[in-house]
Amino acid sequence: MQKLLHTFLSFACKAGILDSGFLVGGTVRDLLLGRPTNDIDVALATHADYYARSFAASIGGTLVELDPDFGVLRVVKDGEYLDICRLQGASIEEDLGRRDFTINAMALPLSRAGAEAAADIIDPYKGRQDLAWKVIRMVSEQNMLDDPLRMLRIYRFAQTLSFTPDIATIRCAGKHGALLERAAVERITEELSQILATRDSYRAMKMMDRDGFLDHLFPELCGLPREQLTRQLQSYGYFEHVLNNLPLYFFDHAARIEHHFSRQWRAQSLKFSLLFPSLDSAETAAWRLKFSQRKIEGIARVAFYVDRFSRLMEADEKEQLRLLHAIGDTIYELVAYLICRHCICQLNENPLLLYSRDMLGLYHGLYTRSKALIPLINGDDLIRELGLAPSPLFGRLLSEIEMLTVDGSITTSAEALAAAREIAR
């Protein structure tokens, strides 16, 4: 049991609210699934605001107001959090009747929490049965209309739990998906991020496309020819395939690439880039959805360098080294983007795949060794050895010396000073 929940149960016992409070929603669902969870939801019949504030004060926790309309307050302590809200309705059964899906419409009295309490779970909509059958089923169509974000949550739960939506729930999403625009962008992005974070989110994207929901989530895809949208989805899915099979594509470089994309925002940013017909449209969609700055910058860097990277396939090594110095570890996004955009098989001797492997070898080899030499000289050296006075020329000289170091033209301080003297002349 989560430590904060255990502390709250002790508080509830002293406050005399054990018999009028319930664990609800995802907490009960995950309890029945045997899944660890930090998502602890408590519903209180009376004075939820008062008890939330009292509990936070008693443990020295932080209180955050999540949703004033529904009276949801979050208590945070030592990296854990617990959400407290008032019952929506006159009884727990009425509250559960207003929830999104049957698997989230269950409750457990606080007095039975922590015990072998399966028999005490309140389950008016057969959520336990749907858990066993691995089905996402809406409680009612009206509940979907009351909060259209719930239609996106159909796919989020289907993806994160590996469940399947039932026919009526799918039809509801297809019929009313346009109402998603009423939901706050921040809430949409939070749900989308949870889908993108999974390793096989291609499954959820295909479901949304099948159900006619994808256009409501991404208006930028509206009007695309069917064949082109299919290609975009294939590229998206191909990236997840590549990530799950990195040694087949990149051999000895696989571990470094895996480490790079272990930062979830990087993988999510590239998935998002591949979903759209152009990087410009992907960046536009990212701004609309208020993605984090680093995710947007990730898309923008690929857009800025991808054509230049492609053009240097036949260039000499010095040009390639200079490009590597400019792009840095964005090379991982660039090679993945190009391979997935063209869905290149690892067994195919495709020139683009071979070039990508060569550039990775150059990046991890000669470029890394050359970069370690920087700086061979600095501004003090220019003053002392060349007799130059500080000026805007300094920056130009040192920048060019850096490039000569990167491309292997010079490797010592003496060579750097000689090159600086010649450039200055």
Phi, psi and omega per residue, in radians:
M1 nan 2.431 3.095
Q2 -1.013 2.395 -3.081
K3 -1.029 -0.735 -3.103
L4 -1.138 -0.629 3.089
L5 -1.140 -0.739 3.121
H6 -1.050 -0.721 3.110
T7 -1.127 -0.691 -3.141
F8 -1.163 -0.660 3.130
L9 -1.089 -0.665 3.076
S10 -1.129 -0.728 3.091
F11 -1.085 -0.773 -3.109
A12 -1.118 -0.627 3.113
C13 -1.114 -0.804 -3.134
K14 -1.177 -0.570 -3.109
A15 -1.446 -0.134 3.112
G16 1.278 0.542 -3.110
I17 -2.044 0.222 3.129
L18 -1.056 -0.622 -3.063
D19 -1.505 -0.078 -3.133
S20 -2.124 0.255 3.132
G21 -2.200 2.789 -3.049
F22 -2.520 2.523 2.820
L23 -1.399 2.378 -3.036
V24 -2.392 2.963 2.959
G25 1.086 -2.312 -3.046
G26 -1.102 -0.448 3.121
T27 -1.069 -0.820 -3.131
V28 -1.220 -0.720 3.113
R29 -0.991 -0.858 -3.100
D30 -1.209 -0.547 3.063
L31 -1.055 -0.791 -3.136
L32 -1.225 -0.538 3.116
L33 -1.419 -0.179 -3.108
G34 1.273 0.450 -3.119
R35 -1.695 2.406 3.010
P36 -1.173 2.559 -3.120
T37 -2.597 2.524 2.973
N38 -1.801 0.008 -3.055
D39 -1.623 1.477 -3.095
I40 -1.765 2.061 -3.128
D41 -2.027 2.249 3.133
V42 -2.150 2.317 3.056
A43 -2.002 2.283 -3.131
L44 -2.014 2.474 -3.086
A45 -1.251 -0.552 -3.088
T46 -2.450 2.596 2.978
H47 0.866 0.767 -3.126
A48 -1.039 -0.719 -3.141
D49 -1.053 -0.791 -3.126
Y50 -1.092 -0.842 -3.091
Y51 -1.198 -0.578 3.093
A52 -1.112 -0.782 -3.135
R53 -1.177 -0.700 3.133
S54 -1.135 -0.734 3.135
F55 -1.127 -0.805 3.137
A56 -1.021 -0.751 -3.129
A57 -1.163 -0.657 -3.071
S58 -1.198 -0.442 -3.107
I59 -1.925 0.040 -3.106
G60 1.207 0.557 -3.129
G61 -1.591 3.011 3.103
T62 -1.717 2.385 -3.139
L63 -1.856 2.247 3.136
V64 -2.178 2.247 3.102
E65 -1.504 1.913 -3.075
L66 -1.499 -0.780 -3.053
D67 -2.594 1.690 -3.111
P68 -1.119 -0.501 -3.127
D69 -1.138 -0.655 -3.128
F70 -1.810 0.083 3.079
G71 1.145 0.750 -3.120
V72 -1.759 2.156 3.106
L73 -2.142 2.439 3.141
R74 -1.928 2.298 3.047
V75 -1.853 2.167 -3.091
V76 -2.026 2.338 3.124
K77 -2.705 2.162 3.062
D78 0.930 0.746 3.073
G79 1.407 -0.062 3.068
E80 -1.848 2.759 3.093
Y81 -2.507 2.711 -3.122
L82 -2.457 2.207 -3.119
D83 -1.712 2.292 -3.134
I84 -2.105 2.264 3.125
C85 -2.417 2.893 3.057
R86 -1.504 2.651 3.069
L87 -1.035 2.387 3.078
Q88 -1.610 1.523 -3.075
G89 2.220 -3.108 -3.056
A90 -1.460 -0.242 -3.098
S91 -2.573 2.942 3.118
I92 -1.163 -0.585 3.117
E93 -1.133 -0.705 3.110
E94 -1.168 -0.665 3.080
D95 -1.058 -0.839 -3.122
L96 -1.118 -0.533 3.129
G97 -1.193 -0.214 3.130
R98 -1.763 0.097 -3.062
R99 -1.541 3.042 -2.976
D100 -1.348 -1.015 -3.019
F101 -2.186 2.716 -3.091
T102 -1.043 -0.600 -3.118
I103 -1.249 -0.250 3.072
N104 -1.866 0.085 -3.084
A105 -1.870 0.868 3.095
M106 -2.243 2.731 -3.114
A107 -2.491 2.721 3.088
L108 -2.351 2.154 3.121
P109 -0.980 2.444 3.135
L110 -1.004 -0.541 -3.118
S111 -1.146 -0.306 -3.129
R112 -1.881 -0.026 -3.136
A113 -1.153 2.409 3.136
G114 1.545 -0.146 3.108
A115 -1.769 3.069 3.014
E116 -1.355 1.477 -2.855
A117 -1.952 0.373 -3.084
A118 -0.992 -0.633 -3.109
A119 -1.250 -0.282 -3.091
D120 -1.666 -0.011 -3.120
I121 -1.214 2.317 3.114
I122 -1.568 2.084 -2.962
D123 -2.470 1.266 -3.045
P124 -1.293 -0.236 -3.061
Y125 -2.044 0.349 3.056
K126 1.039 0.747 3.097
G127 -1.148 -0.606 3.135
R128 -1.135 -0.648 3.097
Q129 -1.120 -0.741 3.140
D130 -1.214 -0.534 3.020
L131 -1.087 -0.765 3.138
A132 -1.130 -0.637 -3.124
W133 -1.525 -0.094 -3.136
K134 1.024 0.911 -3.091
V135 -2.087 2.390 2.964
I136 -1.694 1.976 -3.094
R137 -2.256 2.225 3.131
M138 -1.202 2.612 3.055
V139 -1.221 -0.766 3.074
S140 -2.796 2.703 3.104
E141 -1.141 -0.627 -3.141
Q142 -1.066 -0.645 3.107
N143 -1.091 -0.610 3.082
M144 -1.150 -0.708 -3.123
L145 -1.224 -0.582 3.140
D146 -1.139 -0.570 3.101
D147 -2.451 1.578 -3.038
P148 -1.054 -0.331 3.099
L149 -1.036 -0.455 -3.118
R150 -1.055 -0.424 3.113
M151 -1.210 -0.565 3.021
L152 -1.267 -0.584 3.117
R153 -1.133 -0.407 3.030
I154 -0.923 -0.835 -3.049
Y155 -1.394 -0.532 3.089
R156 -1.131 -0.811 3.137
F157 -1.226 -0.661 3.085
A158 -1.015 -0.668 -3.109
Q159 -1.338 -0.908 -3.023
T160 -1.247 -0.447 3.133
L161 -1.769 -0.137 -3.040
S162 1.048 0.716 3.083
F163 -1.783 3.033 -3.142
T164 -2.160 2.244 3.082
P165 -1.176 2.533 3.084
D166 -1.387 2.917 -3.010
I167 -1.035 -0.791 -3.098
A168 -1.104 -0.654 3.138
T169 -1.201 -0.705 3.085
I170 -1.091 -0.793 -3.133
R171 -1.072 -0.640 3.118
C172 -1.094 -0.778 3.133
A173 -1.101 -0.723 3.127
G174 -1.174 -0.647 -3.072
K175 -1.327 -0.663 -2.998
H176 -2.035 0.220 -3.060
G177 -0.986 -0.523 -3.123
A178 -1.073 -0.374 -3.141
L179 -1.232 -0.177 -3.137
L180 -1.004 -0.508 -3.126
E181 -1.079 -0.279 3.111
R182 -1.344 -0.358 -3.095
A183 -1.334 2.615 3.107
A184 -1.095 2.406 -3.110
V185 -1.005 -0.694 -3.104
E186 -1.073 -0.653 3.133
R187 -1.229 -0.681 3.094
I188 -1.063 -0.804 -3.094
T189 -1.133 -0.639 3.107
E190 -1.096 -0.775 3.106
E191 -1.140 -0.763 3.140
L192 -1.079 -0.703 -3.141
S193 -1.090 -0.624 3.117
Q194 -1.196 -0.560 3.049
I195 -1.223 -0.854 -3.101
L196 -1.072 -0.476 -3.080
A197 -1.247 -0.297 -3.132
T198 -1.398 2.726 -3.039
R199 -1.370 -0.269 -3.129
D200 -2.246 0.778 -3.090
S201 -1.171 -0.190 3.041
Y202 -0.955 -0.601 3.123
R203 -1.038 -0.800 -3.129
A204 -1.174 -0.697 3.123
M205 -1.091 -0.705 3.116
K206 -1.148 -0.689 3.103
M207 -1.100 -0.775 -3.141
M208 -1.129 -0.655 3.087
D209 -1.147 -0.778 3.126
R210 -1.025 -0.667 -3.040
D211 -1.574 0.063 3.142
G212 1.282 0.345 -3.085
F213 -1.670 -0.358 -3.014
L214 -1.090 -0.662 3.139
D215 -1.135 -0.504 3.120
H216 -1.298 -0.572 3.111
L217 -1.346 -0.674 -3.114
F218 -2.216 1.478 3.120
P219 -0.998 -0.394 3.136
E220 -1.098 -0.332 3.137
L221 -1.590 -0.139 -3.123
C222 -1.068 2.404 3.071
G223 1.496 -0.097 3.086
L224 -1.172 2.421 3.024
P225 -0.995 2.549 -3.088
R226 -0.944 -0.728 -3.110
E227 -1.107 -0.687 -3.123
Q228 -1.232 -0.734 3.110
L229 -1.080 -0.674 3.093
T230 -1.059 -0.709 3.115
R231 -1.119 -0.701 3.137
Q232 -1.105 -0.759 3.126
L233 -1.139 -0.653 3.100
Q234 -1.112 -0.736 3.110
S235 -1.087 -0.724 3.106
Y236 -1.042 -0.895 -3.136
G237 -1.131 -0.552 -3.116
Y238 -1.144 -0.603 3.114
F239 -1.098 -0.735 3.102
E240 -1.136 -0.639 3.065
H241 -1.067 -0.794 -3.140
V242 -1.112 -0.787 3.140
L243 -1.032 -0.590 -3.135
N244 -1.462 -0.085 -3.100
N245 -2.421 0.703 -3.042
L246 -0.994 -0.713 -3.133
P247 -1.074 -0.506 3.131
L248 -1.195 -0.499 -3.086
Y249 -1.678 -0.686 -2.934
F250 -2.159 0.140 2.989
F251 0.904 -2.127 -3.044
D252 -1.200 -0.237 -3.141
H253 -1.511 -0.098 -2.990
A254 -1.041 -0.731 -3.070
A255 -1.109 -0.705 3.139
R256 -1.156 -0.710 -3.137
I257 -1.171 -0.724 3.109
E258 -1.060 -0.749 3.125
H259 -1.095 -0.711 -3.133
H260 -1.058 -0.812 -3.085
F261 -1.482 0.029 3.053
S262 -1.199 -0.342 2.970
R263 -1.327 1.901 -2.952
Q264 -0.973 -0.617 -3.082
W265 -1.094 -0.529 3.128
R266 -1.207 -0.813 3.123
A267 -1.124 -0.718 3.141
Q268 -1.119 -0.708 3.141
S269 -1.076 -0.727 -3.112
L270 -1.294 -0.675 3.045
K271 -0.968 -0.819 -3.112
F272 -1.081 -0.703 3.138
S273 -1.052 -0.676 -3.061
L274 -1.346 -0.289 -3.079
L275 -1.316 -0.338 -3.009
F276 -1.885 2.733 -3.077
P277 -1.194 -0.334 3.084
S278 -2.573 2.753 3.102
L279 -1.196 -0.516 3.085
D280 -1.104 -0.755 3.135
S281 -1.200 -0.573 3.077
A282 -1.140 -0.732 3.134
E283 -1.163 -0.690 3.093
T284 -1.050 -0.773 3.133
A285 -1.139 -0.664 3.134
A286 -1.126 -0.690 3.075
W287 -1.152 -0.736 -3.136
R288 -1.050 -0.681 -3.097
L289 -1.497 0.048 3.111
K290 0.991 0.812 3.040
F291 -1.067 2.825 3.080
S292 -1.103 2.720 -3.103
Q293 -1.040 -0.688 -3.098
R294 -1.219 -0.559 3.071
K295 -1.171 -0.755 3.135
I296 -1.133 -0.735 3.118
E297 -1.121 -0.585 3.087
G298 -1.081 -0.766 3.089
I299 -1.124 -0.750 -3.089
A300 -1.130 -0.659 -3.132
R301 -1.173 -0.700 3.074
V302 -1.096 -0.770 3.140
A303 -1.063 -0.670 -3.079
F304 -1.225 -0.634 -2.993
Y305 -1.834 -0.240 -2.929
V306 -1.096 -0.719 -3.137
D307 -1.184 -0.737 3.114
R308 -1.098 -0.721 3.122
F309 -1.082 -0.749 -3.127
S310 -1.149 -0.686 -3.083
R311 -1.173 -0.413 -3.060
L312 -1.498 0.230 -3.137
M313 -1.018 -0.645 -3.110
E314 -1.792 0.128 -3.082
A315 -1.329 2.895 3.100
D316 -1.366 2.932 -3.015
E317 -1.087 -0.613 -3.112
K318 -1.117 -0.739 3.095
E319 -1.098 -0.720 -3.135
Q320 -1.133 -0.685 3.117
L321 -1.124 -0.686 3.118
R322 -1.140 -0.667 3.075
L323 -1.128 -0.745 3.132
L324 -1.035 -0.618 3.120
H325 -1.157 -0.585 3.132
A326 -1.294 -0.720 -3.010
I327 -1.544 -0.445 -3.136
G328 1.006 -2.408 -3.067
D329 -1.330 0.027 2.989
T330 -1.130 -0.202 3.082
I331 -0.978 -0.595 -3.114
Y332 -1.148 -0.743 3.078
E333 -1.135 -0.701 -3.074
L334 -1.146 -0.806 -3.117
V335 -1.190 -0.672 3.132
A336 -1.160 -0.754 -3.125
Y337 -1.048 -0.838 -3.076
L338 -1.172 -0.734 -3.139
I339 -1.146 -0.703 -3.107
C340 -1.367 -0.566 3.083
R341 -1.052 -0.591 -3.131
H342 -1.789 0.044 3.125
C343 0.841 0.960 -3.087
I344 -1.446 2.179 3.122
C345 -1.267 2.525 -3.128
Q346 -1.149 -0.355 3.141
L347 -1.544 -0.104 -3.101
N348 -1.535 2.242 3.097
E349 -1.395 0.940 -3.112
N350 -1.253 2.332 -3.122
P351 -0.980 -0.614 -3.129
L352 -1.184 -0.672 3.093
L353 -1.179 -0.757 3.125
L354 -1.106 -0.728 3.101
Y355 -1.091 -0.744 3.129
S356 -1.061 -0.750 3.111
R357 -1.128 -0.707 3.122
D358 -1.096 -0.741 -3.137
M359 -1.167 -0.631 3.059
L360 -1.127 -0.710 3.093
G361 -1.103 -0.712 3.112
L362 -1.159 -0.703 -3.124
Y363 -1.138 -0.789 -3.103
H364 -1.388 -0.280 -3.096
G365 -1.822 -1.709 -3.010
L366 -1.047 -0.728 -3.125
Y367 -1.094 -0.784 -3.122
T368 -1.080 -0.701 3.122
R369 -1.173 -0.715 -3.142
S370 -1.181 -0.720 -3.120
K371 -1.084 -0.567 -3.123
A372 -1.133 -0.336 -3.139
L373 -1.394 -0.327 -3.063
I374 -1.283 2.315 -0.002
P375 -1.653 2.431 3.054
L376 -1.333 -0.575 3.072
I377 -2.457 2.881 3.092
N378 -2.344 -3.027 -3.098
G379 -1.073 -0.649 3.114
D380 -1.070 -0.645 3.109
D381 -1.133 -0.676 3.136
L382 -1.128 -0.647 3.126
I383 -1.243 -0.818 -3.033
R384 -1.298 -0.802 -3.013
E385 -1.557 -0.546 -3.070
L386 -1.873 -0.143 3.127
G387 1.205 0.436 -3.128
L388 -1.499 2.580 3.031
A389 -1.613 2.573 3.118
P390 -0.957 2.339 -3.113
S391 -2.887 3.018 3.070
P392 -1.023 -0.357 3.115
L393 -1.066 -0.535 -3.104
F394 -0.946 -0.867 -3.100
G395 -1.056 -0.730 -3.138
R396 -1.146 -0.742 3.136
L397 -1.094 -0.873 -3.088
L398 -1.146 -0.613 3.097
S399 -1.135 -0.751 3.141
E400 -1.205 -0.646 3.077
I401 -1.093 -0.681 3.100
E402 -1.069 -0.766 3.128
M403 -1.125 -0.696 3.116
L404 -1.146 -0.569 3.075
T405 -1.209 -0.778 -3.120
V406 -1.058 -0.775 -3.075
D407 -1.480 0.107 3.034
G408 1.463 0.131 -3.127
S409 -1.224 -0.552 3.097
I410 -2.317 2.629 -3.094
T411 -2.391 -0.054 -3.114
T412 -2.292 2.864 3.117
S413 -1.146 -0.636 3.131
A414 -1.108 -0.752 3.107
E415 -1.134 -0.641 3.139
A416 -1.144 -0.736 3.118
L417 -1.150 -0.701 3.116
A418 -1.108 -0.725 3.130
A419 -1.163 -0.696 3.125
A420 -1.118 -0.687 3.120
R421 -1.094 -0.738 -3.113
E422 -1.207 -0.734 3.140
I423 -1.118 -0.768 -3.135
A424 -1.093 -0.662 3.121
R425 -1.121 nan nan
